[in-house]
């Protein structure tokens, strides 16, 4: 359910249609569902930027990625798609169970039941480090 402080249902439908047109293979209904599930996460413009940033990411296979922390939310909170660091600049240690995959992007660990014992701590540490880097860069500018 959407509230007044977030994106409206009409805006979410329009954004879902636009995103579906820009991202072949994703359907508007699935995108709308992801937007609706995240509507109260931030203000409407931030949600819209996150959706478009997510759609721009070729690694994102479904619009359900919106529900996870990731560069799409980081980019949106920095004020836009172009304000973010390139994906190659994001520092995250590799998942110990799946070398070559950054901790915060490790799909097998995200989907595992139960999750690896220290998984959330690793993801939280990577998110905190990325946030600290963004804050330092913001204050340096």
N, CA, C and O atoms as CSV, one atom per row, in Angstrom:
chain,resi,resn,atom,element,x,y,z
A,1,UNK,N,N,0.842,-1.180,0.000
A,1,UNK,CA,C,0.000,0.000,0.000
A,1,UNK,C,C,0.883,1.237,0.000
A,1,UNK,O,O,1.855,1.305,0.752
A,2,UNK,N,N,0.560,2.202,-0.822
A,2,UNK,CA,C,1.382,3.397,-0.960
A,2,UNK,C,C,0.808,4.531,-0.116
A,2,UNK,O,O,-0.405,4.602,0.086
A,3,UNK,N,N,1.668,5.412,0.374
A,3,UNK,CA,C,1.204,6.542,1.154
A,3,UNK,C,C,1.561,7.846,0.465
A,3,UNK,O,O,2.211,7.847,-0.580
A,4,UNK,N,N,1.129,8.971,1.059
A,4,UNK,CA,C,1.319,10.267,0.417
A,4,UNK,C,C,2.780,10.710,0.367
A,4,UNK,O,O,3.142,11.538,-0.469
A,5,UNK,N,N,3.614,10.178,1.239
A,5,UNK,CA,C,5.015,10.592,1.292
A,5,UNK,C,C,5.876,9.868,0.263
A,5,UNK,O,O,7.068,10.148,0.142
A,6,UNK,N,N,5.290,8.958,-0.462
A,6,UNK,CA,C,6.069,8.189,-1.421
A,6,UNK,C,C,5.478,8.359,-2.808
A,6,UNK,O,O,4.693,9.273,-3.063
A,7,UNK,N,N,5.858,7.489,-3.671
A,7,UNK,CA,C,5.356,7.509,-5.041
A,7,UNK,C,C,3.878,7.095,-5.042
A,7,UNK,O,O,3.489,6.185,-4.311
A,8,UNK,N,N,3.070,7.753,-5.849
A,8,UNK,CA,C,1.658,7.400,-5.920
A,8,UNK,C,C,1.466,6.188,-6.820
A,8,UNK,O,O,2.369,5.822,-7.572
A,9,UNK,N,N,0.304,5.567,-6.748
A,9,UNK,CA,C,0.040,4.416,-7.609
A,9,UNK,C,C,0.057,4.816,-9.076
A,9,UNK,O,O,0.561,4.071,-9.916
A,10,UNK,N,N,-0.485,5.978,-9.391
A,10,UNK,CA,C,-0.469,6.438,-10.782
A,10,UNK,C,C,0.966,6.659,-11.260
A,10,UNK,O,O,1.320,6.257,-12.369
A,11,UNK,N,N,1.796,7.298,-10.423
A,11,UNK,CA,C,3.196,7.500,-10.778
A,11,UNK,C,C,3.910,6.160,-10.926
A,11,UNK,O,O,4.700,5.975,-11.852
A,12,UNK,N,N,3.634,5.228,-10.020
A,12,UNK,CA,C,4.264,3.904,-10.066
A,12,UNK,C,C,3.885,3.175,-11.346
A,12,UNK,O,O,4.732,2.520,-11.953
A,13,UNK,N,N,2.630,3.273,-11.767
A,13,UNK,CA,C,2.199,2.628,-13.018
A,13,UNK,C,C,2.919,3.230,-14.223
A,13,UNK,O,O,3.374,2.511,-15.112
A,14,UNK,N,N,3.015,4.570,-14.237
A,14,UNK,CA,C,3.703,5.229,-15.345
A,14,UNK,C,C,5.186,4.857,-15.360
A,14,UNK,O,O,5.757,4.598,-16.419
A,15,UNK,N,N,5.802,4.833,-14.182
A,15,UNK,CA,C,7.214,4.464,-14.081
A,15,UNK,C,C,7.425,3.014,-14.515
A,15,UNK,O,O,8.404,2.699,-15.192
A,16,UNK,N,N,6.513,2.145,-14.127
A,16,UNK,CA,C,6.604,0.733,-14.523
A,16,UNK,C,C,6.499,0.600,-16.045
A,16,UNK,O,O,7.243,-0.173,-16.648
A,17,UNK,N,N,5.591,1.341,-16.663
A,17,UNK,CA,C,5.442,1.307,-18.124
A,17,UNK,C,C,6.714,1.811,-18.810
A,17,UNK,O,O,7.199,1.206,-19.766
A,18,UNK,N,N,7.243,2.923,-18.308
A,18,UNK,CA,C,8.468,3.479,-18.885
A,18,UNK,C,C,9.622,2.493,-18.741
A,18,UNK,O,O,10.355,2.245,-19.699
A,19,UNK,N,N,9.781,1.936,-17.551
A,19,UNK,CA,C,10.874,1.001,-17.300
A,19,UNK,C,C,10.747,-0.240,-18.181
A,19,UNK,O,O,11.744,-0.728,-18.714
A,20,UNK,N,N,9.524,-0.751,-18.335
A,20,UNK,CA,C,9.301,-1.917,-19.200
A,20,UNK,C,C,9.664,-1.598,-20.649
A,20,UNK,O,O,10.191,-2.449,-21.366
A,21,UNK,N,N,9.378,-0.373,-21.073
A,21,UNK,CA,C,9.724,0.024,-22.440
A,21,UNK,C,C,11.236,0.151,-22.615
A,21,UNK,O,O,11.763,-0.109,-23.697
A,22,UNK,N,N,11.929,0.551,-21.552
A,22,UNK,CA,C,13.374,0.740,-21.624
A,22,UNK,C,C,14.172,-0.530,-21.354
A,22,UNK,O,O,15.322,-0.655,-21.773
A,23,UNK,N,N,13.548,-1.468,-20.648
A,23,UNK,CA,C,14.243,-2.703,-20.268
A,23,UNK,C,C,13.499,-3.901,-20.845
A,23,UNK,O,O,12.650,-4.480,-20.168
A,24,UNK,N,N,13.803,-4.282,-22.086
A,24,UNK,CA,C,13.149,-5.435,-22.697
A,24,UNK,C,C,13.321,-6.684,-21.832
A,24,UNK,O,O,14.387,-6.921,-21.263
A,25,UNK,N,N,12.275,-7.458,-21.746
A,25,UNK,CA,C,12.314,-8.680,-20.947
A,25,UNK,C,C,11.693,-8.521,-19.577
A,25,UNK,O,O,11.381,-9.516,-18.922
A,26,UNK,N,N,11.509,-7.300,-19.135
A,26,UNK,CA,C,10.829,-7.050,-17.861
A,26,UNK,C,C,9.411,-6.595,-18.182
A,26,UNK,O,O,9.208,-5.753,-19.056
A,27,UNK,N,N,8.437,-7.149,-17.479
A,27,UNK,CA,C,7.066,-6.714,-17.745
A,27,UNK,C,C,6.637,-5.647,-16.746
A,27,UNK,O,O,7.113,-5.600,-15.612
A,28,UNK,N,N,5.731,-4.800,-17.195
A,28,UNK,CA,C,5.281,-3.670,-16.387
A,28,UNK,C,C,4.628,-4.131,-15.085
A,28,UNK,O,O,4.786,-3.471,-14.058
A,29,UNK,N,N,3.906,-5.233,-15.104
A,29,UNK,CA,C,3.243,-5.721,-13.888
A,29,UNK,C,C,4.260,-6.111,-12.826
A,29,UNK,O,O,4.076,-5.802,-11.649
A,30,UNK,N,N,5.322,-6.779,-13.225
A,30,UNK,CA,C,6.371,-7.166,-12.281
A,30,UNK,C,C,7.117,-5.959,-11.737
A,30,UNK,O,O,7.463,-5.912,-10.557
A,31,UNK,N,N,7.362,-4.986,-12.601
A,31,UNK,CA,C,8.036,-3.759,-12.176
A,31,UNK,C,C,7.141,-3.004,-11.198
A,31,UNK,O,O,7.613,-2.528,-10.166
A,32,UNK,N,N,5.849,-2.892,-11.519
A,32,UNK,CA,C,4.910,-2.211,-10.634
A,32,UNK,C,C,4.883,-2.875,-9.257
A,32,UNK,O,O,4.872,-2.195,-8.231
A,33,UNK,N,N,4.872,-4.196,-9.247
A,33,UNK,CA,C,4.846,-4.934,-7.978
A,33,UNK,C,C,6.091,-4.612,-7.143
A,33,UNK,O,O,5.996,-4.419,-5.931
A,34,UNK,N,N,7.253,-4.555,-7.792
A,34,UNK,CA,C,8.492,-4.215,-7.084
A,34,UNK,C,C,8.445,-2.778,-6.559
A,34,UNK,O,O,8.876,-2.508,-5.438
A,35,UNK,N,N,7.924,-1.868,-7.365
A,35,UNK,CA,C,7.804,-0.469,-6.932
A,35,UNK,C,C,6.852,-0.381,-5.739
A,35,UNK,O,O,7.150,0.277,-4.742
A,36,UNK,N,N,5.728,-1.039,-5.851
A,36,UNK,CA,C,4.731,-1.015,-4.780
A,36,UNK,C,C,5.318,-1.557,-3.478
A,36,UNK,O,O,5.045,-1.019,-2.405
A,37,UNK,N,N,6.116,-2.609,-3.563
A,37,UNK,CA,C,6.719,-3.204,-2.367
A,37,UNK,C,C,7.756,-2.279,-1.725
A,37,UNK,O,O,8.079,-2.435,-0.548
A,38,UNK,N,N,8.270,-1.329,-2.484
A,38,UNK,CA,C,9.305,-0.421,-1.984
A,38,UNK,C,C,8.855,1.029,-1.936
A,38,UNK,O,O,9.680,1.925,-1.756
A,39,UNK,N,N,7.576,1.273,-2.093
A,39,UNK,CA,C,7.054,2.625,-2.220
A,39,UNK,C,C,7.334,3.500,-1.008
A,39,UNK,O,O,7.524,4.707,-1.154
A,40,UNK,N,N,7.363,2.926,0.161
A,40,UNK,CA,C,7.577,3.730,1.370
A,40,UNK,C,C,9.042,3.773,1.787
A,40,UNK,O,O,9.369,4.337,2.832
A,41,UNK,N,N,9.900,3.203,1.012
A,41,UNK,CA,C,11.330,3.163,1.344
A,41,UNK,C,C,11.972,4.546,1.242
A,41,UNK,O,O,12.940,4.838,1.944
A,42,UNK,N,N,11.440,5.381,0.383
A,42,UNK,CA,C,11.984,6.721,0.167
A,42,UNK,C,C,10.901,7.575,-0.501
A,42,UNK,O,O,9.806,7.095,-0.794
A,43,UNK,N,N,11.230,8.845,-0.735
A,43,UNK,CA,C,10.274,9.704,-1.437
A,43,UNK,C,C,10.138,9.230,-2.888
A,43,UNK,O,O,10.956,8.452,-3.379
A,44,UNK,N,N,9.108,9.705,-3.552
A,44,UNK,CA,C,8.789,9.235,-4.901
A,44,UNK,C,C,9.912,9.409,-5.905
A,44,UNK,O,O,10.165,8.508,-6.706
A,45,UNK,N,N,10.585,10.540,-5.881
A,45,UNK,CA,C,11.659,10.781,-6.843
A,45,UNK,C,C,12.829,9.836,-6.598
A,45,UNK,O,O,13.435,9.342,-7.549
A,46,UNK,N,N,13.149,9.584,-5.341
A,46,UNK,CA,C,14.236,8.658,-5.021
A,46,UNK,C,C,13.887,7.247,-5.475
A,46,UNK,O,O,14.740,6.538,-6.009
A,47,UNK,N,N,12.637,6.836,-5.267
A,47,UNK,CA,C,12.201,5.512,-5.728
A,47,UNK,C,C,12.325,5.438,-7.249
A,47,UNK,O,O,12.809,4.440,-7.783
A,48,UNK,N,N,11.889,6.489,-7.949
A,48,UNK,CA,C,11.959,6.489,-9.415
A,48,UNK,C,C,13.396,6.392,-9.904
A,48,UNK,O,O,13.681,5.646,-10.841
A,49,UNK,N,N,14.304,7.136,-9.280
A,49,UNK,CA,C,15.711,7.083,-9.682
A,49,UNK,C,C,16.275,5.695,-9.425
A,49,UNK,O,O,17.027,5.168,-10.245
A,50,UNK,N,N,15.915,5.096,-8.285
A,50,UNK,CA,C,16.400,3.742,-7.956
A,50,UNK,C,C,15.906,2.730,-8.989
A,50,UNK,O,O,16.657,1.847,-9.403
A,51,UNK,N,N,14.650,2.856,-9.404
A,51,UNK,CA,C,14.091,1.934,-10.399
A,51,UNK,C,C,14.845,2.055,-11.719
A,51,UNK,O,O,15.206,1.046,-12.324
A,52,UNK,N,N,15.084,3.282,-12.164
A,52,UNK,CA,C,15.793,3.472,-13.431
A,52,UNK,C,C,17.251,3.040,-13.328
A,52,UNK,O,O,17.796,2.479,-14.279
A,53,UNK,N,N,17.889,3.293,-12.188
A,53,UNK,CA,C,19.273,2.837,-11.996
A,53,UNK,C,C,19.332,1.311,-12.000
A,53,UNK,O,O,20.249,0.718,-12.568
A,54,UNK,N,N,18.345,0.683,-11.360
A,54,UNK,CA,C,18.283,-0.782,-11.335
A,54,UNK,C,C,18.104,-1.316,-12.759
A,54,UNK,O,O,18.761,-2.281,-13.150
A,55,UNK,N,N,17.224,-0.693,-13.523
A,55,UNK,CA,C,16.972,-1.143,-14.895
A,55,UNK,C,C,18.199,-0.964,-15.775
A,55,UNK,O,O,18.377,-1.693,-16.751
A,56,UNK,N,N,19.034,-0.010,-15.440
A,56,UNK,CA,C,20.243,0.248,-16.209
A,56,UNK,C,C,21.324,-0.798,-15.939
A,56,UNK,O,O,22.260,-0.948,-16.724
A,57,UNK,N,N,21.192,-1.513,-14.835
A,57,UNK,CA,C,22.200,-2.487,-14.431
A,57,UNK,C,C,21.980,-3.810,-15.176
A,57,UNK,O,O,20.958,-4.462,-14.961
A,58,UNK,N,N,22.900,-4.216,-16.033
A,58,UNK,CA,C,22.700,-5.452,-16.796
A,58,UNK,C,C,22.748,-6.709,-15.921
A,58,UNK,O,O,22.289,-7.770,-16.343
A,59,UNK,N,N,23.294,-6.601,-14.719
A,59,UNK,CA,C,23.361,-7.743,-13.806
A,59,UNK,C,C,21.990,-8.015,-13.180
A,59,UNK,O,O,21.697,-9.150,-12.805
A,60,UNK,N,N,21.156,-6.989,-13.067
A,60,UNK,CA,C,19.815,-7.138,-12.487
A,60,UNK,C,C,18.944,-7.924,-13.460
A,60,UNK,O,O,18.593,-7.423,-14.528
A,61,UNK,N,N,18.602,-9.139,-13.094
A,61,UNK,CA,C,17.848,-10.010,-13.996
A,61,UNK,C,C,16.340,-9.821,-13.891
A,61,UNK,O,O,15.614,-10.103,-14.844
A,62,UNK,N,N,15.858,-9.341,-12.734
A,62,UNK,CA,C,14.427,-9.109,-12.545
A,62,UNK,C,C,14.217,-7.814,-11.776
A,62,UNK,O,O,15.134,-7.352,-11.096
A,63,UNK,N,N,13.041,-7.220,-11.866
A,63,UNK,CA,C,12.779,-6.001,-11.103
A,63,UNK,C,C,12.726,-6.245,-9.596
A,63,UNK,O,O,12.742,-5.292,-8.818
A,64,UNK,N,N,12.664,-7.505,-9.176
A,64,UNK,CA,C,12.669,-7.816,-7.747
A,64,UNK,C,C,13.945,-7.388,-7.051
A,64,UNK,O,O,13.985,-7.324,-5.823
A,65,UNK,N,N,15.001,-7.090,-7.819
A,65,UNK,CA,C,16.264,-6.608,-7.255
A,65,UNK,C,C,16.032,-5.326,-6.461
A,65,UNK,O,O,16.796,-5.016,-5.546
A,66,UNK,N,N,14.992,-4.586,-6.801
A,66,UNK,CA,C,14.696,-3.330,-6.121
A,66,UNK,C,C,14.561,-3.505,-4.616
A,66,UNK,O,O,14.873,-2.585,-3.861
A,67,UNK,N,N,14.105,-4.660,-4.170
A,67,UNK,CA,C,13.903,-4.869,-2.734
A,67,UNK,C,C,15.209,-5.058,-1.975
A,67,UNK,O,O,15.209,-5.032,-0.745
A,68,UNK,N,N,16.322,-5.247,-2.680
A,68,UNK,CA,C,17.616,-5.459,-2.030
A,68,UNK,C,C,18.423,-4.168,-2.011
A,68,UNK,O,O,18.294,-3.319,-2.893
A,69,UNK,N,N,19.258,-4.041,-0.986
A,69,UNK,CA,C,20.205,-2.934,-0.963
A,69,UNK,C,C,21.152,-3.131,-2.135
A,69,UNK,O,O,21.473,-4.263,-2.498
A,70,UNK,N,N,21.586,-2.056,-2.711
A,70,UNK,CA,C,22.499,-2.163,-3.832
A,70,UNK,C,C,22.791,-0.804,-4.425
A,70,UNK,O,O,22.359,0.228,-3.911
A,71,UNK,N,N,23.535,-0.825,-5.519
A,71,UNK,CA,C,23.918,0.439,-6.137
A,71,UNK,C,C,22.733,1.265,-6.596
A,71,UNK,O,O,22.821,2.493,-6.621
A,72,UNK,N,N,21.630,0.633,-6.960
A,72,UNK,CA,C,20.472,1.410,-7.417
A,72,UNK,C,C,19.987,2.343,-6.309
A,72,UNK,O,O,19.630,3.488,-6.589
A,73,UNK,N,N,19.965,1.883,-5.065
A,73,UNK,CA,C,19.552,2.760,-3.948
A,73,UNK,C,C,20.651,3.752,-3.619
A,73,UNK,O,O,20.361,4.902,-3.290
A,74,UNK,N,N,21.902,3.336,-3.699
A,74,UNK,CA,C,23.013,4.255,-3.444
A,74,UNK,C,C,22.977,5.394,-4.452
A,74,UNK,O,O,23.115,6.562,-4.090
A,75,UNK,N,N,22.793,5.045,-5.706
A,75,UNK,CA,C,22.752,6.054,-6.758
A,75,UNK,C,C,21.580,6.996,-6.563
A,75,UNK,O,O,21.722,8.206,-6.738
A,76,UNK,N,N,20.443,6.464,-6.209
A,76,UNK,CA,C,19.255,7.296,-6.021
A,76,UNK,C,C,19.459,8.279,-4.876
A,76,UNK,O,O,19.062,9.440,-4.976
A,77,UNK,N,N,20.069,7.829,-3.800
A,77,UNK,CA,C,20.267,8.700,-2.642
A,77,UNK,C,C,21.355,9.736,-2.880
A,77,UNK,O,O,21.410,10.744,-2.176
A,78,UNK,N,N,22.221,9.504,-3.862
A,78,UNK,CA,C,23.238,10.490,-4.223
A,78,UNK,C,C,22.661,11.574,-5.123
A,78,UNK,O,O,23.332,12.564,-5.416
A,79,UNK,N,N,21.438,11.393,-5.557
A,79,UNK,CA,C,20.791,12.435,-6.322
A,79,UNK,C,C,20.639,12.163,-7.792
A,79,UNK,O,O,20.227,13.054,-8.535
A,80,UNK,N,N,20.951,10.976,-8.240
A,80,UNK,CA,C,20.733,10.689,-9.645
A,80,UNK,C,C,21.622,9.610,-10.178
A,80,UNK,O,O,22.601,9.209,-9.549
A,81,UNK,N,N,21.270,9.152,-11.334
A,81,UNK,CA,C,21.972,8.050,-11.968
A,81,UNK,C,C,23.418,8.425,-12.259
A,81,UNK,O,O,24.304,7.587,-12.089
A,82,UNK,N,N,23.686,9.629,-12.683
A,82,UNK,CA,C,25.037,10.029,-13.046
A,82,UNK,C,C,25.891,10.385,-11.838
A,82,UNK,O,O,27.112,10.479,-11.960
A,83,UNK,N,N,25.275,10.585,-10.668
A,83,UNK,CA,C,26.025,10.989,-9.483
A,83,UNK,C,C,26.781,9.844,-8.837
A,83,UNK,O,O,27.647,10.082,-7.996
A,84,UNK,N,N,26.482,8.630,-9.201
A,84,UNK,CA,C,27.077,7.470,-8.541
A,84,UNK,C,C,28.461,7.154,-9.074
A,84,UNK,O,O,28.847,7.559,-10.170
A,85,UNK,N,N,29.187,6.415,-8.257
A,85,UNK,CA,C,30.470,5.910,-8.706
A,85,UNK,C,C,30.196,4.794,-9.714
A,85,UNK,O,O,29.166,4.126,-9.624
A,86,UNK,N,N,31.084,4.586,-10.655
A,86,UNK,CA,C,30.892,3.452,-11.550
A,86,UNK,C,C,30.958,2.148,-10.764
A,86,UNK,O,O,31.584,2.086,-9.706
A,87,UNK,N,N,30.314,1.117,-11.279
A,87,UNK,CA,C,30.253,-0.162,-10.588
A,87,UNK,C,C,31.645,-0.678,-10.243
A,87,UNK,O,O,31.824,-1.322,-9.210
A,88,UNK,N,N,32.621,-0.407,-11.084
A,88,UNK,CA,C,33.975,-0.896,-10.830
A,88,UNK,C,C,34.613,-0.225,-9.633
A,88,UNK,O,O,35.587,-0.745,-9.090
A,89,UNK,N,N,34.080,0.945,-9.192
A,89,UNK,CA,C,34.660,1.664,-8.064
A,89,UNK,C,C,34.121,1.177,-6.724
A,89,UNK,O,O,34.696,1.499,-5.684
A,90,UNK,N,N,33.044,0.418,-6.722
A,90,UNK,CA,C,32.476,-0.065,-5.475
A,90,UNK,C,C,33.372,-1.148,-4.909
A,90,UNK,O,O,33.671,-2.140,-5.574
A,91,UNK,N,N,33.797,-0.945,-3.672
A,91,UNK,CA,C,34.706,-1.898,-3.037
A,91,UNK,C,C,33.904,-2.818,-2.130
A,91,UNK,O,O,33.158,-2.347,-1.273
A,92,UNK,N,N,34.046,-4.082,-2.306
A,92,UNK,CA,C,33.425,-5.068,-1.441
A,92,UNK,C,C,34.275,-6.318,-1.490
A,92,UNK,O,O,34.672,-6.766,-2.565
A,93,UNK,N,N,34.553,-6.882,-0.328
A,93,UNK,CA,C,35.326,-8.126,-0.369
A,93,UNK,C,C,34.508,-9.228,-1.034
A,93,UNK,O,O,33.278,-9.198,-1.035
A,94,UNK,N,N,35.211,-10.188,-1.589
A,94,UNK,CA,C,34.537,-11.330,-2.209
A,94,UNK,C,C,33.860,-12.185,-1.150
A,94,UNK,O,O,34.306,-12.250,-0.005
A,95,UNK,N,N,32.799,-12.827,-1.543
A,95,UNK,CA,C,32.116,-13.777,-0.682
A,95,UNK,C,C,33.065,-14.944,-0.423
A,95,UNK,O,O,33.617,-15.503,-1.371
A,96,UNK,N,N,33.265,-15.321,0.836
A,96,UNK,CA,C,34.173,-16.438,1.094
A,96,UNK,C,C,33.676,-17.767,0.522
A,96,UNK,O,O,34.482,-18.631,0.178
A,97,UNK,N,N,32.349,-17.937,0.418
A,97,UNK,CA,C,31.796,-19.170,-0.128
A,97,UNK,C,C,31.775,-19.171,-1.648
A,97,UNK,O,O,31.753,-20.235,-2.267
A,98,UNK,N,N,31.781,-17.975,-2.263
A,98,UNK,CA,C,31.665,-17.863,-3.718
A,98,UNK,C,C,32.671,-16.824,-4.231
A,98,UNK,O,O,32.273,-15.720,-4.604
A,99,UNK,N,N,33.971,-17.162,-4.256
A,99,UNK,CA,C,34.993,-16.223,-4.706
A,99,UNK,C,C,34.672,-15.663,-6.096
A,99,UNK,O,O,34.159,-16.358,-6.973
A,100,UNK,N,N,34.995,-14.384,-6.253
A,100,UNK,CA,C,34.721,-13.712,-7.519
A,100,UNK,C,C,33.414,-12.954,-7.502
A,100,UNK,O,O,33.124,-12.212,-8.441
A,101,UNK,N,N,32.610,-13.120,-6.452
A,101,UNK,CA,C,31.342,-12.415,-6.311
A,101,UNK,C,C,31.418,-11.524,-5.076
A,101,UNK,O,O,31.695,-12.022,-3.985
A,102,UNK,N,N,31.178,-10.208,-5.218
A,102,UNK,CA,C,31.199,-9.350,-4.028
A,102,UNK,C,C,30.151,-9.816,-3.006
A,102,UNK,O,O,29.080,-10.297,-3.375
A,103,UNK,N,N,30.478,-9.665,-1.731
A,103,UNK,CA,C,29.572,-10.081,-0.654
A,103,UNK,C,C,28.142,-9.597,-0.869
A,103,UNK,O,O,27.202,-10.391,-0.815
A,104,UNK,N,N,27.972,-8.285,-1.115
A,104,UNK,CA,C,26.640,-7.709,-1.176
A,104,UNK,C,C,25.863,-8.140,-2.416
A,104,UNK,O,O,24.656,-7.914,-2.499
A,105,UNK,N,N,26.549,-8.761,-3.384
A,105,UNK,CA,C,25.897,-9.196,-4.619
A,105,UNK,C,C,25.750,-10.703,-4.699
A,105,UNK,O,O,25.294,-11.211,-5.723
A,106,UNK,N,N,26.116,-11.432,-3.663
A,106,UNK,CA,C,26.157,-12.888,-3.738
A,106,UNK,C,C,24.742,-13.476,-3.682
A,106,UNK,O,O,24.166,-13.659,-2.610
A,107,UNK,N,N,24.214,-13.760,-4.852
A,107,UNK,CA,C,22.851,-14.282,-4.946
A,107,UNK,C,C,22.678,-15.627,-4.243
A,107,UNK,O,O,21.678,-15.816,-3.551
A,108,UNK,N,N,23.616,-16.573,-4.394
A,108,UNK,CA,C,23.434,-17.846,-3.682
A,108,UNK,C,C,23.319,-17.659,-2.162
A,108,UNK,O,O,22.527,-18.337,-1.508
A,109,UNK,N,N,24.115,-16.738,-1.609
A,109,UNK,CA,C,24.037,-16.496,-0.158
A,109,UNK,C,C,22.750,-15.766,0.213
A,109,UNK,O,O,22.160,-16.049,1.255
A,110,UNK,N,N,22.309,-14.829,-0.630
A,110,UNK,CA,C,21.051,-14.123,-0.368
A,110,UNK,C,C,19.884,-15.101,-0.354
A,110,UNK,O,O,18.948,-14.937,0.429
A,111,UNK,N,N,19.930,-16.114,-1.211
A,111,UNK,CA,C,18.815,-17.043,-1.342
A,111,UNK,C,C,18.946,-18.267,-0.453
A,111,UNK,O,O,17.995,-19.038,-0.329
A,112,UNK,N,N,20.097,-18.461,0.163
A,112,UNK,CA,C,20.319,-19.656,0.982
A,112,UNK,C,C,19.417,-19.661,2.216
A,112,UNK,O,O,19.146,-18.619,2.812
A,113,UNK,N,N,18.978,-20.814,2.568
A,113,UNK,CA,C,18.186,-20.976,3.788
A,113,UNK,C,C,18.741,-22.181,4.533
A,113,UNK,O,O,18.575,-23.306,4.060
A,114,UNK,N,N,19.363,-22.007,5.626
A,114,UNK,CA,C,19.678,-20.720,6.280
A,114,UNK,C,C,20.855,-20.043,5.587
A,114,UNK,O,O,21.640,-20.679,4.885
A,115,UNK,N,N,20.952,-18.725,5.807
A,115,UNK,CA,C,22.059,-17.969,5.243
A,115,UNK,C,C,23.341,-18.342,5.987
A,115,UNK,O,O,23.288,-18.770,7.140
A,116,UNK,N,N,24.499,-18.180,5.326
A,116,UNK,CA,C,25.753,-18.428,6.031
A,116,UNK,C,C,25.799,-17.615,7.324
A,116,UNK,O,O,25.261,-16.510,7.390
A,117,UNK,N,N,26.429,-18.157,8.325
A,117,UNK,CA,C,26.414,-17.587,9.671
A,117,UNK,C,C,26.789,-16.102,9.718
A,117,UNK,O,O,26.110,-15.322,10.386
A,118,UNK,N,N,27.843,-15.704,9.030
A,118,UNK,CA,C,28.308,-14.322,9.093
A,118,UNK,C,C,27.874,-13.475,7.898
A,118,UNK,O,O,28.388,-12.374,7.702
A,119,UNK,N,N,26.949,-13.969,7.110
A,119,UNK,CA,C,26.571,-13.304,5.870
A,119,UNK,C,C,26.072,-11.873,6.097
A,119,UNK,O,O,26.563,-10.942,5.459
A,120,UNK,N,N,25.111,-11.691,6.988
A,120,UNK,CA,C,24.547,-10.357,7.189
A,120,UNK,C,C,25.598,-9.390,7.716
A,120,UNK,O,O,25.611,-8.221,7.331
A,121,UNK,N,N,26.474,-9.860,8.588
A,121,UNK,CA,C,27.538,-9.002,9.110
A,121,UNK,C,C,28.468,-8.545,7.981
A,121,UNK,O,O,28.901,-7.393,7.965
A,122,UNK,N,N,28.774,-9.439,7.042
A,122,UNK,CA,C,29.633,-9.080,5.914
A,122,UNK,C,C,28.951,-8.049,5.021
A,122,UNK,O,O,29.574,-7.077,4.593
A,123,UNK,N,N,27.685,-8.265,4.748
A,123,UNK,CA,C,26.936,-7.338,3.894
A,123,UNK,C,C,26.825,-5.976,4.582
A,123,UNK,O,O,27.012,-4.942,3.941
A,124,UNK,N,N,26.523,-5.971,5.876
A,124,UNK,CA,C,26.417,-4.714,6.625
A,124,UNK,C,C,27.743,-3.965,6.640
A,124,UNK,O,O,27.769,-2.742,6.502
A,125,UNK,N,N,28.845,-4.693,6.806
A,125,UNK,CA,C,30.169,-4.061,6.822
A,125,UNK,C,C,30.484,-3.438,5.458
A,125,UNK,O,O,31.012,-2.328,5.390
A,126,UNK,N,N,30.162,-4.148,4.378
A,126,UNK,CA,C,30.399,-3.609,3.036
A,126,UNK,C,C,29.541,-2.374,2.793
A,126,UNK,O,O,30.011,-1.404,2.199
A,127,UNK,N,N,28.293,-2.397,3.244
A,127,UNK,CA,C,27.401,-1.245,3.082
A,127,UNK,C,C,27.911,-0.054,3.887
A,127,UNK,O,O,27.888,1.076,3.400
A,128,UNK,N,N,28.371,-0.295,5.111
A,128,UNK,CA,C,28.891,0.783,5.953
A,128,UNK,C,C,30.144,1.397,5.329
A,128,UNK,O,O,30.316,2.616,5.349
A,129,UNK,N,N,31.011,0.560,4.781
A,129,UNK,CA,C,32.226,1.064,4.141
A,129,UNK,C,C,31.882,1.906,2.916
A,129,UNK,O,O,32.476,2.962,2.700
A,130,UNK,N,N,30.932,1.444,2.118
A,130,UNK,CA,C,30.518,2.197,0.933
A,130,UNK,C,C,29.891,3.528,1.335
A,130,UNK,O,O,30.129,4.551,0.693
A,131,UNK,N,N,29.090,3.512,2.398
A,131,UNK,CA,C,28.454,4.748,2.875
A,131,UNK,C,C,29.514,5.728,3.361
A,131,UNK,O,O,29.440,6.922,3.068
A,132,UNK,N,N,30.492,5.232,4.096
A,132,UNK,CA,C,31.568,6.098,4.591
A,132,UNK,C,C,32.349,6.712,3.432
A,132,UNK,O,O,32.707,7.889,3.485
A,133,UNK,N,N,32.617,5.932,2.391
A,133,UNK,CA,C,33.308,6.444,1.222
A,133,UNK,C,C,32.499,7.537,0.528
A,133,UNK,O,O,33.045,8.559,0.113
A,134,UNK,N,N,31.190,7.307,0.409
A,134,UNK,CA,C,30.317,8.317,-0.233
A,134,UNK,C,C,30.299,9.605,0.584
A,134,UNK,O,O,30.401,10.700,0.032
A,135,UNK,N,N,30.169,9.467,1.901
A,135,UNK,CA,C,30.133,10.653,2.770
A,135,UNK,C,C,31.447,11.417,2.670
A,135,UNK,O,O,31.440,12.645,2.584
A,136,UNK,N,N,32.576,10.706,2.680
A,136,UNK,CA,C,33.876,11.359,2.564
A,136,UNK,C,C,33.996,12.082,1.229
A,136,UNK,O,O,34.494,13.206,1.165
A,137,UNK,N,N,33.537,11.431,0.168
A,137,UNK,CA,C,33.599,12.053,-1.165
A,137,UNK,C,C,32.679,13.263,-1.230
A,137,UNK,O,O,33.029,14.270,-1.844
A,138,UNK,N,N,31.520,13.181,-0.615
A,138,UNK,CA,C,30.561,14.285,-0.623
A,138,UNK,C,C,31.134,15.493,0.117
A,138,UNK,O,O,30.975,16.629,-0.331
A,139,UNK,N,N,31.799,15.253,1.246
A,139,UNK,CA,C,32.358,16.347,2.042
A,139,UNK,C,C,33.630,16.916,1.413
A,139,UNK,O,O,33.977,18.074,1.648
A,140,UNK,N,N,34.317,16.112,0.623
A,140,UNK,CA,C,35.531,16.556,-0.042
A,140,UNK,C,C,35.206,17.449,-1.240
A,140,UNK,O,O,36.024,18.274,-1.649
A,141,UNK,N,N,34.015,17.279,-1.795
A,141,UNK,CA,C,33.644,18.037,-3.003
A,141,UNK,C,C,33.245,19.460,-2.703
A,141,UNK,O,O,32.909,20.213,-3.618
